[in-house]
């Protein structure tokens, strides 16, 4: 997670330079890839400076390159292909604190499709889609890096079910906090703005999503429940005695 954050921050940080930002905006606005000379002239930069900044944007993953003869001619005497630049298909975004509106969109889109296809109530479709997505989150879990102090113990340690759950939720922006009484509060809501505007829908979706994560981890010792508290996500995870 830290490596991914550093990569995203580096890519966006590359646009802090005004010349680089101007080049990126110009290239992104064009219908086709553009050459260095065209880009340099468009933003009023010397060719050598434009070349440097364009290649830096390529290094950061914000632009892509291709080689093509701008004249359209082929064969002997047509000249060497030119290096052209276009906007990369890579998506970069950083939100502090972390928000996952893309995840909410995926769940809600799947729910709407299910509701239309199977003629089921939208609330039922949202819960089903959220549980399924939560199960996939658990199934796709890798061994992530977690910010220091978030969860005790190294990432490769098994730990309790609650610690396993905390390590996984830390990857998805929840900022889990473990307490000594076998409970976990979530210091960040990845769907904060949506939850403020559509609380019943979004908090219900969030609860179902975390129910799915619990189920996907294959444990019967954890329970996700709605427990709104100022400064925390609406869902709490607690241990269950068996």
C-alpha positions as semicolon CSV with decimal commas, in nm:
position;residue;x (nm);y (nm);z (nm)
1;X;0,000;0,000;0,000
2;X;0,285;0,240;0,085
3;X;0,458;0,164;-0,247
4;X;0,133;0,226;-0,436
5;X;0,080;0,554;-0,250
6;X;0,436;0,667;-0,327
7;X;0,388;0,583;-0,695
8;X;0,061;0,774;-0,715
9;X;0,205;1,074;-0,530
10;X;0,512;1,081;-0,754
11;X;0,302;1,079;-1,069
12;X;0,078;1,360;-0,952
13;X;0,374;1,551;-0,808
14;X;0,526;1,562;-1,154
15;X;0,251;1,807;-1,249
16;X;0,355;2,056;-0,982
17;X;0,599;2,212;-1,230
18;X;0,411;2,476;-1,436
19;X;0,588;2,391;-1,765
20;X;0,522;2,020;-1,718
21;X;0,162;2,087;-1,631
22;X;0,115;2,300;-1,943
23;X;0,264;2,029;-2,163
24;X;0,047;1,761;-2,008
25;X;-0,270;1,965;-2,052
26;X;-0,182;2,043;-2,412
27;X;-0,103;1,683;-2,505
28;X;-0,413;1,553;-2,325
29;X;-0,635;1,794;-2,517
30;X;-0,520;1,677;-2,861
31;X;-0,715;1,424;-3,065
32;X;-0,394;1,252;-3,178
33;X;-0,040;1,205;-3,051
34;X;0,184;1,510;-3,092
35;X;0,555;1,561;-3,150
36;X;0,800;1,753;-2,935
37;X;0,824;2,049;-3,171
38;X;0,446;2,093;-3,182
39;X;0,413;2,069;-2,805
40;X;0,704;2,305;-2,742
41;X;0,562;2,567;-2,978
42;X;0,214;2,537;-2,832
43;X;0,323;2,614;-2,473
44;X;0,610;2,850;-2,559
45;X;0,901;2,638;-2,438
46;X;1,245;2,583;-2,595
47;X;1,264;2,244;-2,764
48;X;1,525;2,106;-2,525
49;X;1,312;2,199;-2,222
50;X;0,998;2,049;-2,376
51;X;1,186;1,728;-2,452
52;X;1,302;1,700;-2,090
53;X;0,958;1,761;-1,941
54;X;0,775;1,536;-2,185
55;X;1,010;1,249;-2,114
56;X;0,969;1,305;-1,740
57;X;0,592;1,278;-1,782
58;X;0,649;0,950;-1,966
59;X;0,867;0,822;-1,680
60;X;0,592;0,904;-1,432
61;X;0,332;0,718;-1,639
62;X;0,128;1,025;-1,730
63;X;0,213;1,016;-2,102
64;X;0,280;0,736;-2,349
65;X;0,494;0,743;-2,662
66;X;0,474;0,602;-3,010
67;X;0,689;0,636;-3,321
68;X;0,537;0,739;-3,651
69;X;0,628;0,936;-3,963
70;X;0,425;1,254;-3,947
71;X;0,444;1,297;-4,326
72;X;0,263;0,971;-4,383
73;X;0,526;0,870;-4,639
74;X;0,691;0,528;-4,629
75;X;0,992;0,367;-4,786
76;X;1,337;0,508;-4,866
77;X;1,366;0,882;-4,824
78;X;1,063;0,908;-4,599
79;X;1,279;1,001;-4,302
80;X;1,298;0,864;-3,952
81;X;0,980;0,814;-3,750
82;X;0,910;1,090;-3,499
83;X;0,865;1,033;-3,128
84;X;0,507;1,127;-3,044
85;X;0,330;1,174;-2,711
86;X;-0,026;1,104;-2,600
87;X;-0,201;1,089;-2,265
88;X;-0,155;0,761;-2,081
89;X;-0,453;0,541;-2,000
90;X;-0,319;0,507;-1,646
91;X;-0,545;0,653;-1,377
92;X;-0,398;0,840;-1,082
93;X;-0,579;0,980;-0,782
94;X;-0,492;1,054;-0,423
95;X;-0,743;1,136;-0,152
96;X;-0,645;1,225;0,202
97;X;-0,799;1,072;0,401
98;X;-0,853;0,784;0,159
99;X;-1,190;0,766;-0,012
100;X;-1,314;0,476;-0,226
101;X;-1,603;0,618;-0,424
102;X;-1,494;0,395;-0,711
103;X;-1,565;0,090;-0,497
104;X;-1,908;0,226;-0,404
105;X;-1,977;0,287;-0,773
106;X;-1,883;-0,069;-0,865
107;X;-2,111;-0,215;-0,598
108;X;-2,406;0,011;-0,680
109;X;-2,370;-0,043;-1,056
110;X;-2,370;-0,421;-1,005
111;X;-2,674;-0,388;-0,780
112;X;-2,870;-0,183;-1,033
113;X;-2,793;-0,436;-1,308
114;X;-2,905;-0,720;-1,081
115;X;-3,223;-0,539;-0,982
116;X;-3,316;-0,472;-1,346
117;X;-3,221;-0,819;-1,467
118;X;-3,378;-1,025;-1,188
119;X;-3,657;-0,788;-1,082
120;X;-3,544;-0,785;-0,719
121;X;-3,580;-0,489;-0,481
122;X;-3,284;-0,252;-0,506
123;X;-3,205;-0,281;-0,133
124;X;-3,173;-0,659;-0,167
125;X;-2,962;-0,621;-0,481
126;X;-2,729;-0,373;-0,307
127;X;-2,677;-0,608;-0,015
128;X;-2,608;-0,907;-0,243
129;X;-2,365;-0,710;-0,460
130;X;-2,185;-0,568;-0,156
131;X;-2,146;-0,909;0,009
132;X;-2,009;-1,055;-0,314
133;X;-1,761;-0,769;-0,349
134;X;-1,651;-0,813;0,013
135;X;-1,588;-1,181;-0,049
136;X;-1,373;-1,091;-0,350
137;X;-1,173;-0,844;-0,141
138;X;-1,093;-1,125;0,104
139;X;-1,019;-1,373;-0,175
140;X;-0,780;-1,132;-0,348
141;X;-0,600;-1,037;-0,028
142;X;-0,223;-1,026;-0,055
143;X;0,036;-0,941;0,208
144;X;0,022;-0,562;0,216
145;X;0,227;-0,307;0,402
146;X;0,034;-0,126;0,675
147;X;0,112;0,220;0,816
148;X;0,316;0,194;1,133
149;X;0,106;0,178;1,449
150;X;-0,217;0,077;1,277
151;X;-0,211;-0,292;1,364
152;X;0,032;-0,464;1,601
153;X;0,258;-0,735;1,468
154;X;0,426;-0,792;1,130
155;X;0,218;-0,832;0,818
156;X;0,324;-1,191;0,762
157;X;0,216;-1,298;1,110
158;X;-0,106;-1,493;1,133
159;X;-0,242;-1,321;1,443
160;X;-0,601;-1,336;1,557
161;X;-0,896;-1,320;1,321
162;X;-0,947;-0,960;1,429
163;X;-0,586;-0,872;1,342
164;X;-0,618;-1,045;1,005
165;X;-0,932;-0,845;0,936
166;X;-0,760;-0,522;1,043
167;X;-0,465;-0,580;0,812
168;X;-0,699;-0,638;0,521
169;X;-0,920;-0,336;0,589
170;X;-0,612;-0,114;0,623
171;X;-0,549;-0,180;0,253
172;X;-0,885;-0,031;0,165
173;X;-0,868;0,293;0,359
174;X;-1,064;0,205;0,675
175;X;-0,783;0,290;0,921
176;X;-0,868;0,012;1,171
177;X;-0,810;0,065;1,543
178;X;-0,799;-0,238;1,771
179;X;-0,908;-0,212;2,133
180;X;-0,832;-0,439;2,423
181;X;-1,191;-0,557;2,450
182;X;-1,188;-0,756;2,124
183;X;-1,338;-0,484;1,908
184;X;-1,220;-0,288;1,607
185;X;-1,333;0,063;1,526
186;X;-1,273;0,208;1,181
187;X;-1,127;0,558;1,203
188;X;-1,199;0,643;0,839
189;X;-1,507;0,594;0,623
190;X;-1,403;0,538;0,260
191;X;-1,751;0,653;0,153
192;X;-1,772;0,958;0,380
193;X;-1,940;1,215;0,152
194;X;-2,184;0,959;0,012
195;X;-2,267;0,838;0,362
196;X;-2,342;1,192;0,477
197;X;-2,585;1,243;0,189
198;X;-2,736;0,893;0,164
199;X;-2,675;0,745;0,507
200;X;-2,919;0,453;0,512
201;X;-2,820;0,328;0,166
202;X;-2,445;0,372;0,201
203;X;-2,412;0,250;0,560
204;X;-2,620;-0,056;0,471
205;X;-2,395;-0,119;0,172
206;X;-2,087;-0,077;0,390
207;X;-2,218;-0,322;0,648
208;X;-2,292;-0,580;0,378
209;X;-1,948;-0,526;0,224
210;X;-1,776;-0,594;0,557
211;X;-2,005;-0,892;0,619
212;X;-1,872;-1,026;0,289
213;X;-1,511;-0,968;0,394
214;X;-1,573;-1,158;0,720
215;X;-1,733;-1,444;0,528
216;X;-1,451;-1,442;0,274
217;X;-1,193;-1,478;0,550
218;X;-1,370;-1,798;0,654
219;X;-1,411;-1,708;1,020
220;X;-1,711;-1,741;1,248
221;X;-1,539;-1,548;1,526
222;X;-1,607;-1,200;1,389
223;X;-1,922;-0,996;1,347
224;X;-1,976;-0,670;1,159
225;X;-2,248;-0,448;1,302
226;X;-2,381;-0,098;1,267
227;X;-2,259;0,110;1,561
228;X;-2,237;0,478;1,459
229;X;-2,004;0,684;1,676
230;X;-1,868;1,035;1,618
231;X;-1,529;1,027;1,448
232;X;-1,560;0,668;1,325
233;X;-1,708;0,468;1,039
234;X;-2,064;0,350;1,101
235;X;-1,959;-0,017;1,117
236;X;-1,778;-0,186;1,404
237;X;-1,611;-0,527;1,396
238;X;-1,615;-0,733;1,713
239;X;-1,510;-1,076;1,820
240;X;-1,772;-1,341;1,886
241;X;-1,726;-1,605;2,155
242;X;-1,767;-1,964;2,033
